[in-house]
Amino acid sequence: MIINIGDTIRDNKGREGVITNIGIATEPNDIAAENDTALNAKTYDTDLEYTGAITFNSYWCYFGQIEEVIKKNERRNNAKNNKQISI
């Protein structure tokens, strides 16, 4: 499942909210991607199975706890669809 900053998700506890941060861990002991060495991403494909977490509203959850994307970030989708290629 591809997630993006601005997407609305539901986690396995039934909580819903807009993704404000996607953190990817870079150290084995940082399972929630909270260390200063963690990476922040604008988009992430959970099929990659990296270790990390998202922040949504006042909540957070691990990538594996995301049940579904309820609503895609329309601004990001429109920007992708309206890209022009110059030759």
C-alpha positions, 0 to 999 in steps of 0.5 A, a space after each residue: 500500500 502506498 501512503 503519502 503525507 496528507 493521506 487520510 488513513 485508518 489504523 488497526 485500532 480504528 483511529 483515523 487521521 491525516 498523515 503528517 509524518 512518515 518516519 523510516 528507521 535507520 537503526 535496529 533499536 529504533 523501531 518507531 523511527 524516533 532517533 535523530 538518524 531516522 529518515 522522513 519521507 513524503 511517500 512510502 510503499 508499505 510492501 517494502 516492509 521497512 521499520 518505521 511509523 507514521 504520525 496522524 492527527 495526535 496519534 502514531 502507529 507502525 507501518 504494519 498497523 495501517 489498515 487502509 488509506 481512506 482518502 488520498 491526498 488530492 493535491 499530491 495526486 493532481 500534481 502527479 497527473 499534471 506533470 508535463 514533459 518538455 523535449 
